[in-house]
Structures are given as C-alpha cells and as structure tokens.
Amino acid sequence: MSEPTPRAVVLVGPMGAGKSSIGKKLAKVLERSFIDTDAVIAREHGPIPEIFAEHGEAHFRELERRAVADAIAGGGVVALGGGAVLTAATRELLAEHDVVLLTVEPRVVAGRIAGGGRPLLTGEDPVQRWLRIRDERRPLYEEVADATFDTSTGRIQAVVERIADWVRGNRS
C-alpha cells in the first residue's frame, strides 16, 4: 500500500489578509516547507499582472490550479492567491487538507494593499474594489475553510501561534 498524501495546511482569504507573511512564520513553527502559489506562478510564468494582461484571468486560474495541486501534494504550509477559490477544481483539491481562512478588517487592509502588483485592484478606489471582491468570494472561502483567524489586530506571531495550536489539535 502506498503512503497517504500528507495533509497540507492551506491559507486562503482576501488580498492583504497576510497569507504569505503568516504562512512563512507558520511553516517555521510547524517545521514544514512553505509555498506561496502566487510566487511559484510568477517565478515560472512571469509577473502576475502581465499574465492577466496578456492571457486573461481564465489562463491565470488554470496556472494557479496546477500550482495549488503541486504545492499541496507536499503536505507543507501553502498560501493561495486570493482568487484561487474561484475555480471549482481548486476547491475540490482542498477537501483533504487543513484549510485556514485568514480575514482582515477593511480599516486595516488599506495599508496592506497599497502599491502595485494586484491587477484586480486597478482602475478605481482599491479599498472599495477590495470590499466588493472580498464580499463576492466570502462564501467560497467559508465553503473550503476548516477554521478562521482574523489578522486585523495584534502581533502576527500571536496569530501564527493560534493557527499552529489549531493545526496540532486538528491532528490528534
């Protein structure tokens, strides 16, 4: 018999919730590998804004689905892009893993999403666009999530420790 696929800890949530920052620290605490699927896509295919501009969102989502499948197969800590849950096939991939939804309050997110590199936030007030995107995706985040942690206040390390405690308790 073959070994069962190791369960990954997958971080989902809106842009600016801290998936990458928390994921790196969580991986260290849990002594696991860390993969940011957006970083993998950018490394292998070029900057995400360029992928959107040249090939469209549907092409990007397929690249993303493949990156998610590869990343979770290793069983480490995996941070997904904010829109990864839009693809049904990606949501199905998450069913056998520990999925953590990171949330953040709108009053906090403005500073986190400032600057470029977020193609879905161009062309209007970024916070208003972020709110619409978050609200549209919220049911999908909640569908895949096994636990939810807010990142709006307090130290990042405290959030990391709470998630790590949850992961450890979820495995016993």
C-alpha positions as CSV (number, residue, x, y, z in Angstrom):
1,M,0.0,0.0,0.0
2,S,1.2,3.5,-0.7
3,E,1.6,6.2,1.9
4,P,-1.4,8.5,2.3
5,T,-0.9,12.0,0.9
6,P,0.3,14.3,3.7
7,R,-2.3,16.9,4.8
8,A,-1.2,20.4,3.8
9,V,-2.1,23.5,5.9
10,V,-3.6,25.8,3.3
11,L,-4.1,29.5,3.9
12,V,-7.0,31.2,2.0
13,G,-8.5,34.6,2.2
14,P,-8.7,38.0,0.6
15,M,-5.8,40.0,-0.7
16,G,-4.0,41.7,2.2
17,A,-5.0,39.2,4.9
18,G,-1.4,38.1,5.5
19,K,-1.4,34.7,3.9
20,S,2.2,34.9,2.7
21,S,3.6,36.6,5.9
22,I,1.8,34.3,8.2
23,G,2.4,31.2,6.1
24,K,6.2,31.7,6.2
25,K,6.2,32.0,10.0
26,L,3.7,29.2,10.4
27,A,5.9,26.9,8.4
28,K,8.8,27.6,10.7
29,V,6.8,26.9,13.8
30,L,5.4,23.7,12.4
31,E,8.8,22.7,10.9
32,R,7.3,22.3,7.4
33,S,8.0,23.7,4.0
34,F,6.3,26.8,2.8
35,I,5.0,27.5,-0.7
36,D,3.3,30.7,-1.9
37,T,1.4,29.7,-5.1
38,D,1.5,33.3,-6.5
39,A,5.3,33.3,-6.1
40,V,5.6,30.0,-7.9
41,I,3.4,31.2,-10.8
42,A,5.4,34.4,-11.1
43,R,8.7,32.6,-11.0
44,E,7.6,30.1,-13.6
45,H,5.5,32.2,-15.9
46,G,6.3,35.9,-15.2
47,P,4.7,38.7,-13.3
48,I,1.0,38.1,-12.5
49,P,-0.2,41.4,-13.8
50,E,1.4,40.6,-17.2
51,I,-0.2,37.1,-17.2
52,F,-3.6,38.8,-16.7
53,A,-2.9,41.5,-19.3
54,E,-1.5,39.1,-22.0
55,H,-3.5,35.9,-21.4
56,G,-6.5,36.8,-19.3
57,E,-7.8,35.7,-15.9
58,A,-9.0,32.2,-17.1
59,H,-5.5,31.3,-18.2
60,F,-4.1,32.6,-14.9
61,R,-6.6,30.5,-12.9
62,E,-5.6,27.3,-14.8
63,L,-1.9,28.0,-14.0
64,E,-3.0,28.6,-10.4
65,R,-4.9,25.4,-10.2
66,R,-1.9,23.4,-11.3
67,A,0.4,25.3,-8.9
68,V,-2.0,24.6,-6.0
69,A,-2.2,20.9,-6.9
70,D,1.6,20.6,-6.9
71,A,2.0,22.7,-3.7
72,I,-0.4,20.8,-1.5
73,A,0.9,17.4,-2.6
74,G,4.0,18.1,-0.5
75,G,2.0,18.5,2.7
76,G,3.6,21.7,3.9
77,V,2.1,25.2,4.5
78,V,0.7,26.7,1.4
79,A,-0.5,30.2,0.8
80,L,-3.0,30.6,-2.0
81,G,-3.8,33.7,-4.0
82,G,-7.0,35.5,-3.0
83,G,-8.9,34.3,-6.0
84,A,-7.8,30.6,-6.1
85,V,-11.1,29.5,-4.5
86,L,-12.9,30.8,-7.6
87,T,-12.0,27.6,-9.5
88,A,-14.2,24.6,-8.6
89,A,-11.4,22.2,-9.3
90,T,-9.1,24.1,-6.9
91,R,-11.7,24.0,-4.2
92,E,-12.0,20.2,-4.7
93,L,-8.3,19.8,-4.3
94,L,-8.5,21.4,-0.8
95,A,-11.0,18.9,0.6
96,E,-8.4,16.6,2.0
97,H,-6.3,19.3,3.6
98,D,-6.5,21.7,6.6
99,V,-7.8,25.0,5.3
100,V,-7.4,28.1,7.3
101,L,-9.3,31.3,6.3
102,L,-7.5,34.5,7.2
103,T,-9.7,37.5,7.5
104,V,-8.9,41.2,7.8
105,E,-11.0,44.3,8.5
106,P,-11.3,46.9,5.7
107,R,-9.9,49.6,8.0
108,V,-6.7,47.7,8.3
109,V,-6.3,46.4,4.7
110,A,-5.7,49.8,3.0
111,G,-2.0,49.9,4.1
112,R,-1.5,46.3,3.2
113,I,-2.8,46.6,-0.4
114,A,-1.1,49.8,-1.3
115,G,1.3,49.7,-4.2
116,G,1.2,47.8,-7.4
117,G,1.1,44.1,-8.3
118,R,-2.6,43.5,-7.7
119,P,-4.2,43.5,-11.1
120,L,-7.8,43.2,-9.8
121,L,-7.5,46.4,-7.8
122,T,-6.6,48.7,-10.6
123,G,-8.9,51.4,-12.1
124,E,-10.8,52.5,-9.0
125,D,-10.6,53.1,-5.3
126,P,-8.6,50.0,-4.2
127,V,-10.4,49.6,-0.8
128,Q,-13.8,49.8,-2.4
129,R,-12.8,47.2,-5.1
130,W,-11.2,45.0,-2.4
131,L,-14.5,45.1,-0.4
132,R,-16.5,44.0,-3.5
133,I,-14.1,41.2,-4.3
134,R,-13.9,40.0,-0.7
135,D,-17.7,40.0,-0.4
136,E,-18.1,38.1,-3.7
137,R,-15.6,35.5,-2.6
138,R,-16.6,35.2,1.0
139,P,-19.0,32.2,0.5
140,L,-16.3,30.3,-1.3
141,Y,-13.7,31.0,1.4
142,E,-16.2,29.8,4.0
143,E,-17.0,26.7,2.0
144,V,-13.4,25.5,2.0
145,A,-12.3,26.7,5.4
146,D,-12.0,24.4,8.4
147,A,-11.1,27.3,10.7
148,T,-11.0,31.1,10.6
149,F,-8.5,33.5,12.1
150,D,-8.6,37.3,12.0
151,T,-5.3,39.2,11.3
152,S,-6.6,42.7,11.9
153,T,-5.1,43.3,15.3
154,G,-2.3,42.1,17.5
155,R,1.1,40.6,16.6
156,I,1.5,38.4,13.6
157,Q,3.3,35.8,15.8
158,A,0.2,35.5,18.1
159,V,-1.9,34.7,15.1
160,V,0.7,32.2,13.9
161,E,0.7,30.5,17.4
162,R,-3.1,30.3,17.4
163,I,-3.1,28.6,14.0
164,A,-0.3,26.3,14.9
165,D,-2.2,25.2,18.1
166,W,-5.3,24.6,15.9
167,V,-3.3,22.5,13.4
168,R,-1.7,20.4,16.2
169,G,-5.1,19.9,17.8
170,N,-6.7,19.0,14.5
171,R,-4.3,16.2,14.0
172,S,-4.7,14.5,17.4
